[in-house]
C-alpha cells in the first residue's frame, strides 16, 4: 500500500511516499480504507522529534492520526461495524491507503457528512470539546475568552462554547477577524492592535491555545474561582494561586463517544470545520509545511483515495 513514511527525524524533506507492507489487525481493531487524512501540528512535531521522549518512533514510521474512510476488515471481537461502513476517528499512521484502528477510537459517519469534513474532526474537535465541556463547563451566563479562536482547536472551541450558551470573546488578527465574526463570536479582539486585558477582564474562563506571553498575561483576566486551561505548556501554579483561579494543562483523550458527539454537532449545523485545502497524499510535505508555518487558514486534509 502507498504510505507517507519517515526513516529519521527531521524537516519535511524526510517525508517519503513509500510502498509499505499490508497491515494486520488485532481482535479489537478494524482495517479501514483511508479516504481522507487530517493534518495536525502533532504530525510534524512527531516528525521533528519533539515527541520522542514520550512517543519514541520505530522507523520507518507512517505519519498521521486522523482519518475518514470505510471498513474493509473486522477483528474477531468487533461487532458494531459492518464491512463497507463509513467511519472516522483515530489510528496510527493515517497518511496511508489503509490504517488499523481500535474500535474505541472510531465512530460512524453520518450519511450527510463527506470524508474531508470527517477527517478534520478527530484531534482538533475532540480537544475543543473536552476543553469546553469538561474543563470550562460552558453554559448560559458563562463568559469564555479563547486565544487563537480561529485556529484548528480554537474554531471548534468557539462554536462549541456558543452552542452551549456561553458568551465567547475570541482573539485573532488579519482575515481571521472576519472569520470569527461569521461564527457570531460575541466579541472579537485584534491581538496585534489591542491588549486583551483591556477588553476581557473578569471572564469566567480563559482558553489558551497560543502559550508564552499570552498565557502569562491570561491569569490576571480570569475572575476569582474561574479557570484557565491551556494545551500548549505547563501552567504556573503560583500565578494561578495568586489570582485565586484554577489552572489546567489539558491533554486530549481519544474516545469514540466524543467523536459521535462531534458528528451530531456537525449534522445539526452547530459546528462546521474550517477547511483550508485538500491535497493529494503525494503532497504531504507541502501540507505539513502549510501547517508548520501557520499559513493554512483552517484544516489541511490529505486526499488519499
FISELO-771098 format. One record per residue (C-alpha): residue number from 0; x, y, z. Coordinates in nm, 4 decimals. Layout:
REM FISELO-771098
nr->NUM&xx->X&yy->Y&zz->Z
...
REM end
This chain:
REM FISELO-771098
nr->0&xx->0.0000&yy->0.0000&zz->0.0000
nr->1&xx->0.1048&yy->0.3603&zz->-0.0519
nr->2&xx->0.2052&yy->0.5467&zz->0.2656
nr->3&xx->0.3931&yy->0.8576&zz->0.3718
nr->4&xx->0.6782&yy->0.7459&zz->0.5986
nr->5&xx->0.9912&yy->0.8830&zz->0.7604
nr->6&xx->1.3147&yy->0.6948&zz->0.8249
nr->7&xx->1.4609&yy->0.9521&zz->1.0638
nr->8&xx->1.3611&yy->1.2674&zz->1.2470
nr->9&xx->1.3989&yy->1.5899&zz->1.0510
nr->10&xx->1.2371&yy->1.8531&zz->0.8325
nr->11&xx->0.9599&yy->1.7995&zz->0.5785
nr->12&xx->1.2107&yy->1.6614&zz->0.3253
nr->13&xx->1.2231&yy->1.3402&zz->0.5321
nr->14&xx->0.8669&yy->1.2533&zz->0.4212
nr->15&xx->0.8710&yy->0.9758&zz->0.1619
nr->16&xx->0.5879&yy->0.8266&zz->-0.0448
nr->17&xx->0.6558&yy->0.4557&zz->0.0026
nr->18&xx->0.5203&yy->0.1145&zz->-0.0773
nr->19&xx->0.4529&yy->-0.0089&zz->0.2749
nr->20&xx->0.3602&yy->-0.3649&zz->0.3764
nr->21&xx->-0.0080&yy->-0.4561&zz->0.4178
nr->22&xx->-0.1385&yy->-0.4282&zz->0.7724
nr->23&xx->-0.2699&yy->-0.6969&zz->1.0014
nr->24&xx->-0.5258&yy->-0.6112&zz->1.2691
nr->25&xx->-0.5882&yy->-0.7118&zz->1.6285
nr->26&xx->-0.9099&yy->-0.8625&zz->1.7639
nr->27&xx->-1.0437&yy->-0.5230&zz->1.8741
nr->28&xx->-0.9426&yy->-0.3354&zz->1.5592
nr->29&xx->-1.0847&yy->-0.2626&zz->1.2164
nr->30&xx->-0.8903&yy->-0.2187&zz->0.8955
nr->31&xx->-1.0044&yy->0.0959&zz->0.7181
nr->32&xx->-0.9573&yy->0.2124&zz->0.3635
nr->33&xx->-0.8482&yy->0.5690&zz->0.4271
nr->34&xx->-1.0202&yy->0.8208&zz->0.2032
nr->35&xx->-0.9036&yy->1.1416&zz->0.3716
nr->36&xx->-0.6486&yy->1.2104&zz->0.6462
nr->37&xx->-0.6390&yy->1.5241&zz->0.8585
nr->38&xx->-0.3069&yy->1.7063&zz->0.9028
nr->39&xx->-0.2352&yy->1.8199&zz->1.2605
nr->40&xx->0.0539&yy->2.0028&zz->1.4309
nr->41&xx->0.1247&yy->1.6832&zz->1.6274
nr->42&xx->0.2178&yy->1.5163&zz->1.2955
nr->43&xx->0.5090&yy->1.7461&zz->1.2177
nr->44&xx->0.6106&yy->1.7639&zz->1.5836
nr->45&xx->0.6494&yy->1.3850&zz->1.5783
nr->46&xx->0.8427&yy->1.4123&zz->1.2501
nr->47&xx->1.0817&yy->1.6649&zz->1.4013
nr->48&xx->1.1426&yy->1.4513&zz->1.7098
nr->49&xx->0.9750&yy->1.6839&zz->1.9598
nr->50&xx->0.7727&yy->1.3913&zz->2.0996
nr->51&xx->1.0423&yy->1.1245&zz->2.1048
nr->52&xx->1.0688&yy->1.1179&zz->2.4850
nr->53&xx->0.7023&yy->1.0250&zz->2.5251
nr->54&xx->0.6367&yy->0.8686&zz->2.1836
nr->55&xx->0.9605&yy->0.7070&zz->2.0610
nr->56&xx->0.9395&yy->0.6104&zz->1.6939
nr->57&xx->1.0111&yy->0.2770&zz->1.5330
nr->58&xx->1.1408&yy->0.3644&zz->1.1858
nr->59&xx->1.0186&yy->0.3605&zz->0.9199
nr->60&xx->0.7217&yy->0.5438&zz->1.0709
nr->61&xx->0.3954&yy->0.6170&zz->0.8899
nr->62&xx->0.2650&yy->0.9573&zz->0.9986
nr->63&xx->-0.0861&yy->1.0803&zz->1.0700
nr->64&xx->-0.3538&yy->1.0059&zz->1.3292
nr->65&xx->-0.6873&yy->1.1405&zz->1.1943
nr->66&xx->-0.8808&yy->0.9604&zz->0.9211
nr->67&xx->-1.2124&yy->0.9142&zz->0.7466
nr->68&xx->-1.2763&yy->0.6066&zz->0.5354
nr->69&xx->-1.4500&yy->0.2715&zz->0.5035
nr->70&xx->-1.4306&yy->-0.0556&zz->0.6952
nr->71&xx->-1.2702&yy->-0.3330&zz->0.4893
nr->72&xx->-1.1941&yy->-0.5904&zz->0.7616
nr->73&xx->-1.3030&yy->-0.6534&zz->1.1210
nr->74&xx->-1.1183&yy->-0.8075&zz->1.4143
nr->75&xx->-1.2638&yy->-1.1155&zz->1.5850
nr->76&xx->-1.4065&yy->-0.9129&zz->1.8757
nr->77&xx->-1.5663&yy->-0.6408&zz->1.6603
nr->78&xx->-1.9412&yy->-0.6493&zz->1.6059
nr->79&xx->-2.0530&yy->-0.2847&zz->1.5830
nr->80&xx->-1.9273&yy->-0.2052&zz->1.2332
nr->81&xx->-2.0050&yy->-0.3809&zz->0.9067
nr->82&xx->-1.7796&yy->-0.4101&zz->0.6040
nr->83&xx->-1.8326&yy->-0.1005&zz->0.3912
nr->84&xx->-1.9463&yy->0.1247&zz->0.6792
nr->85&xx->-1.8149&yy->0.4809&zz->0.6578
nr->86&xx->-1.6212&yy->0.5664&zz->0.9732
nr->87&xx->-1.3831&yy->0.8280&zz->1.1107
nr->88&xx->-1.1529&yy->0.8620&zz->1.4070
nr->89&xx->-0.8005&yy->0.7963&zz->1.5263
nr->90&xx->-0.5430&yy->0.5422&zz->1.4118
nr->91&xx->-0.1663&yy->0.5199&zz->1.3974
nr->92&xx->-0.0331&yy->0.6031&zz->1.0514
nr->93&xx->-0.3256&yy->0.7518&zz->0.8598
nr->94&xx->-0.1170&yy->0.9077&zz->0.5809
nr->95&xx->-0.1692&yy->0.5760&zz->0.4023
nr->96&xx->-0.4156&yy->0.3835&zz->0.1904
nr->97&xx->-0.5058&yy->0.1633&zz->0.4873
nr->98&xx->-0.4911&yy->0.2007&zz->0.8651
nr->99&xx->-0.5622&yy->-0.0277&zz->1.1610
nr->100&xx->-0.7902&yy->0.1479&zz->1.4107
nr->101&xx->-0.9025&yy->0.0362&zz->1.7567
nr->102&xx->-1.2829&yy->0.0434&zz->1.7752
nr->103&xx->-1.2573&yy->0.2501&zz->2.0961
nr->104&xx->-1.1403&yy->0.5462&zz->1.8848
nr->105&xx->-1.3752&yy->0.5163&zz->1.5859
nr->106&xx->-1.7282&yy->0.6425&zz->1.5194
nr->107&xx->-1.9766&yy->0.6089&zz->1.2347
nr->108&xx->-2.0018&yy->0.8926&zz->0.9829
nr->109&xx->-2.3467&yy->1.0444&zz->0.9347
nr->110&xx->-2.4839&yy->0.9876&zz->0.5856
nr->111&xx->-2.4773&yy->1.3602&zz->0.5112
nr->112&xx->-2.1092&yy->1.4065&zz->0.6039
nr->113&xx->-1.8283&yy->1.4000&zz->0.3478
nr->114&xx->-1.4871&yy->1.2461&zz->0.4091
nr->115&xx->-1.2965&yy->1.5772&zz->0.4254
nr->116&xx->-1.5258&yy->1.7105&zz->0.6987
nr->117&xx->-1.4987&yy->1.3882&zz->0.8979
nr->118&xx->-1.1186&yy->1.3766&zz->0.8655
nr->119&xx->-1.0975&yy->1.7317&zz->1.0040
nr->120&xx->-1.2765&yy->1.6423&zz->1.3281
nr->121&xx->-1.0867&yy->1.3921&zz->1.5461
nr->122&xx->-0.7855&yy->1.5680&zz->1.7029
nr->123&xx->-0.8885&yy->1.9341&zz->1.6936
nr->124&xx->-1.2579&yy->1.8666&zz->1.7531
nr->125&xx->-1.2066&yy->1.6252&zz->2.0432
nr->126&xx->-0.9589&yy->1.8620&zz->2.2074
nr->127&xx->-1.2016&yy->2.1538&zz->2.1820
nr->128&xx->-1.4996&yy->1.9505&zz->2.3035
nr->129&xx->-1.3149&yy->1.8236&zz->2.6103
nr->130&xx->-1.1863&yy->2.1723&zz->2.6953
nr->131&xx->-1.5208&yy->2.3472&zz->2.6640
nr->132&xx->-1.7495&yy->2.0746&zz->2.8022
nr->133&xx->-1.5314&yy->1.9133&zz->3.0684
nr->134&xx->-1.2931&yy->2.1861&zz->3.1921
nr->135&xx->-1.4681&yy->2.5161&zz->3.1189
nr->136&xx->-1.8160&yy->2.3619&zz->3.1655
nr->137&xx->-1.9635&yy->2.6236&zz->2.9332
nr->138&xx->-2.3255&yy->2.7230&zz->2.9857
nr->139&xx->-2.5542&yy->3.0239&zz->2.9642
nr->140&xx->-2.4199&yy->3.3076&zz->3.1791
nr->141&xx->-2.0557&yy->3.1992&zz->3.1377
nr->142&xx->-1.8055&yy->3.4204&zz->2.9529
nr->143&xx->-1.5129&yy->3.2422&zz->2.7864
nr->144&xx->-1.2021&yy->3.4102&zz->2.6422
nr->145&xx->-1.0410&yy->3.1968&zz->2.3702
nr->146&xx->-0.6898&yy->3.2781&zz->2.2474
nr->147&xx->-0.6263&yy->3.1529&zz->1.8946
nr->148&xx->-1.0024&yy->3.1364&zz->1.8457
nr->149&xx->-0.9813&yy->3.0998&zz->1.4662
nr->150&xx->-0.7242&yy->2.8177&zz->1.4674
nr->151&xx->-0.7715&yy->2.4428&zz->1.4435
nr->152&xx->-0.8809&yy->2.3819&zz->1.8027
nr->153&xx->-0.9964&yy->2.7397&zz->1.8609
nr->154&xx->-1.2505&yy->2.7470&zz->1.5808
nr->155&xx->-1.4147&yy->2.4320&zz->1.7186
nr->156&xx->-1.3972&yy->2.5653&zz->2.0753
nr->157&xx->-1.5616&yy->2.8932&zz->1.9730
nr->158&xx->-1.8514&yy->2.7132&zz->1.8053
nr->159&xx->-1.8984&yy->2.4534&zz->2.0795
nr->160&xx->-1.8963&yy->2.7180&zz->2.3543
nr->161&xx->-2.1567&yy->2.9242&zz->2.1730
nr->162&xx->-2.3690&yy->2.6150&zz->2.1144
nr->163&xx->-2.3620&yy->2.5515&zz->2.4909
nr->164&xx->-2.4902&yy->2.9039&zz->2.5545
nr->165&xx->-2.1709&yy->3.0753&zz->2.6659
nr->166&xx->-2.0628&yy->3.4256&zz->2.5697
nr->167&xx->-1.7415&yy->3.3969&zz->2.3670
nr->168&xx->-1.4606&yy->3.6507&zz->2.3326
nr->169&xx->-1.2045&yy->3.5479&zz->2.0717
nr->170&xx->-0.8577&yy->3.6815&zz->1.9920
nr->171&xx->-0.7248&yy->3.6735&zz->1.6362
nr->172&xx->-0.5848&yy->3.9051&zz->1.3694
nr->173&xx->-0.5996&yy->3.9678&zz->0.9927
nr->174&xx->-0.8572&yy->3.7715&zz->0.7900
nr->175&xx->-0.9317&yy->3.5598&zz->1.0977
nr->176&xx->-1.1228&yy->3.8525&zz->1.2483
nr->177&xx->-1.3911&yy->3.8312&zz->0.9799
nr->178&xx->-1.3991&yy->3.4537&zz->1.0120
nr->179&xx->-1.4771&yy->3.4806&zz->1.3851
nr->180&xx->-1.7477&yy->3.7358&zz->1.3129
nr->181&xx->-1.9001&yy->3.4890&zz->1.0653
nr->182&xx->-1.9222&yy->3.2401&zz->1.3548
nr->183&xx->-2.1123&yy->3.5042&zz->1.5559
nr->184&xx->-1.8428&yy->3.5167&zz->1.8232
nr->185&xx->-1.9751&yy->3.7762&zz->2.0675
nr->186&xx->-1.6612&yy->3.9913&zz->2.0815
nr->187&xx->-1.3525&yy->3.9771&zz->1.8619
nr->188&xx->-1.0189&yy->4.1229&zz->1.9744
nr->189&xx->-0.7366&yy->4.2007&zz->1.7300
nr->190&xx->-0.4380&yy->4.0973&zz->1.9389
nr->191&xx->-0.1993&yy->4.2989&zz->1.7213
nr->192&xx->-0.3863&yy->4.6234&zz->1.7832
nr->193&xx->-0.5474&yy->4.5724&zz->2.1216
nr->194&xx->-0.4490&yy->4.4317&zz->2.4599
nr->195&xx->-0.6995&yy->4.1678&zz->2.5557
nr->196&xx->-0.6668&yy->4.2640&zz->2.9253
nr->197&xx->-0.8414&yy->4.5934&zz->2.8491
nr->198&xx->-1.1456&yy->4.4257&zz->2.6912
nr->199&xx->-1.1782&yy->4.0895&zz->2.8609
nr->200&xx->-1.1166&yy->4.1276&zz->3.2347
nr->201&xx->-1.3194&yy->3.9226&zz->3.4801
nr->202&xx->-1.4013&yy->3.6325&zz->3.2492
nr->203&xx->-1.5215&yy->3.3024&zz->3.3930
nr->204&xx->-1.2744&yy->3.1026&zz->3.1862
nr->205&xx->-0.9807&yy->3.1567&zz->2.9536
nr->206&xx->-0.8693&yy->2.9026&zz->2.6928
nr->207&xx->-0.5080&yy->2.9448&zz->2.5820
nr->208&xx->-0.4059&yy->2.7838&zz->2.2532
nr->209&xx->-0.1069&yy->3.0149&zz->2.1988
nr->210&xx->0.1223&yy->2.9911&zz->2.5035
nr->211&xx->0.4149&yy->3.2095&zz->2.6035
nr->212&xx->0.3352&yy->3.5697&zz->2.6891
nr->213&xx->-0.0330&yy->3.5220&zz->2.6015
nr->214&xx->-0.0662&yy->3.2514&zz->2.8645
nr->215&xx->0.1337&yy->3.4525&zz->3.1199
nr->216&xx->-0.0949&yy->3.7557&zz->3.0761
nr->217&xx->-0.4119&yy->3.5498&zz->3.0980
nr->218&xx->-0.4021&yy->3.4601&zz->3.4684
nr->219&xx->-0.4976&yy->3.8164&zz->3.5598
nr->220&xx->-0.8104&yy->3.8346&zz->3.3406
nr->221&xx->-0.9896&yy->3.5335&zz->3.4919
nr->222&xx->-1.2118&yy->3.6191&zz->3.7875
nr->223&xx->-1.1545&yy->3.4534&zz->4.1258
nr->224&xx->-1.2859&yy->3.0990&zz->4.1243
nr->225&xx->-1.2574&yy->3.0784&zz->3.7459
nr->226&xx->-1.0452&yy->2.8508&zz->3.5318
nr->227&xx->-0.7594&yy->2.8923&zz->3.2863
nr->228&xx->-0.6905&yy->2.5989&zz->3.0540
nr->229&xx->-0.4038&yy->2.5598&zz->2.8084
nr->230&xx->-0.2988&yy->2.2905&zz->2.5638
nr->231&xx->0.0425&yy->2.4412&zz->2.4959
nr->232&xx->0.2678&yy->2.4256&zz->2.8032
nr->233&xx->0.2718&yy->2.3625&zz->3.1791
nr->234&xx->0.0738&yy->2.6077&zz->3.3911
nr->235&xx->0.2224&yy->2.8426&zz->3.6517
nr->236&xx->0.0693&yy->2.7148&zz->3.9749
nr->237&xx->0.1945&yy->3.0124&zz->4.1791
nr->238&xx->0.0386&yy->3.2603&zz->3.9370
nr->239&xx->-0.2884&yy->3.0684&zz->3.9487
nr->240&xx->-0.2885&yy->3.0602&zz->4.3296
nr->241&xx->-0.2143&yy->3.4312&zz->4.3469
nr->242&xx->-0.5050&yy->3.5029&zz->4.1098
nr->243&xx->-0.7363&yy->3.2692&zz->4.3034
nr->244&xx->-0.8123&yy->3.0579&zz->3.9975
nr->245&xx->-0.7706&yy->2.7009&zz->3.8798
nr->246&xx->-0.5164&yy->2.6424&zz->3.6013
nr->247&xx->-0.5135&yy->2.3241&zz->3.3936
nr->248&xx->-0.2838&yy->2.1905&zz->3.1236
nr->249&xx->-0.5197&yy->1.9771&zz->2.9187
nr->250&xx->-0.4370&yy->1.6617&zz->2.7238
nr->251&xx->-0.6996&yy->1.5255&zz->2.4877
nr->252&xx->-0.8177&yy->1.1672&zz->2.5394
nr->253&xx->-0.9251&yy->0.9686&zz->2.2341
nr->254&xx->-1.2683&yy->0.8116&zz->2.2585
nr->255&xx->-1.5496&yy->0.7102&zz->2.0273
nr->256&xx->-1.8256&yy->0.8789&zz->2.2308
nr->257&xx->-1.6775&yy->1.2245&zz->2.1767
nr->258&xx->-1.6357&yy->1.1563&zz->1.8048
nr->259&xx->-2.0032&yy->1.0648&zz->1.7867
nr->260&xx->-2.0927&yy->1.3845&zz->1.9734
nr->261&xx->-1.8884&yy->1.5924&zz->1.7272
nr->262&xx->-2.0656&yy->1.4226&zz->1.4366
nr->263&xx->-2.4032&yy->1.5139&zz->1.5907
nr->264&xx->-2.2960&yy->1.8771&zz->1.6330
nr->265&xx->-2.1871&yy->1.8946&zz->1.2687
nr->266&xx->-2.5014&yy->1.7208&zz->1.1492
nr->267&xx->-2.7281&yy->1.9701&zz->1.3256
nr->268&xx->-2.5260&yy->2.2668&zz->1.1950
nr->269&xx->-2.3891&yy->2.3797&zz->1.5326
nr->270&xx->-2.0265&yy->2.3131&zz->1.4309
nr->271&xx->-1.8583&yy->2.3415&zz->1.0933
nr->272&xx->-1.4886&yy->2.2580&zz->1.0462
nr->273&xx->-1.2806&yy->2.5328&zz->0.8922
nr->274&xx->-1.1340&yy->2.3545&zz->0.5910
nr->275&xx->-0.8350&yy->2.5162&zz->0.4228
nr->276&xx->-0.7029&yy->2.2933&zz->0.1455
nr->277&xx->-0.7383&yy->1.9352&zz->0.0280
nr->278&xx->-0.4168&yy->1.7963&zz->-0.1212
nr->279&xx->-0.3178&yy->1.4618&zz->-0.2685
nr->280&xx->-0.1246&yy->1.2191&zz->-0.0489
nr->281&xx->0.1915&yy->1.2733&zz->-0.2542
nr->282&xx->0.1865&yy->1.6387&zz->-0.1459
nr->283&xx->0.2158&yy->1.5558&zz->0.2255
nr->284&xx->0.5367&yy->1.7576&zz->0.2502
nr->285&xx->0.3661&yy->2.0763&zz->0.1308
nr->286&xx->0.0667&yy->2.0017&zz->0.3533
nr->287&xx->0.2815&yy->1.9731&zz->0.6650
nr->288&xx->0.4750&yy->2.2866&zz->0.5733
nr->289&xx->0.1465&yy->2.4790&zz->0.5477
nr->290&xx->0.0538&yy->2.3632&zz->0.8966
nr->291&xx->0.4002&yy->2.4168&zz->1.0425
nr->292&xx->0.4370&yy->2.7737&zz->0.9147
nr->293&xx->0.0844&yy->2.8746&zz->1.0126
nr->294&xx->-0.0011&yy->2.9702&zz->0.6535
nr->295&xx->-0.3070&yy->2.7459&zz->0.6369
nr->296&xx->-0.6256&yy->2.9235&zz->0.7311
nr->297&xx->-0.8078&yy->2.6155&zz->0.8527
nr->298&xx->-0.7564&yy->2.2418&zz->0.8374
nr->299&xx->-0.5401&yy->2.0869&zz->0.5656
nr->300&xx->-0.6686&yy->1.7457&zz->0.4543
nr->301&xx->-0.4845&yy->1.4831&zz->0.2517
nr->302&xx->-0.6979&yy->1.3133&zz->-0.0135
nr->303&xx->-0.5793&yy->0.9527&zz->-0.0097
nr->304&xx->-0.8386&yy->0.7896&zz->-0.2365
REM end
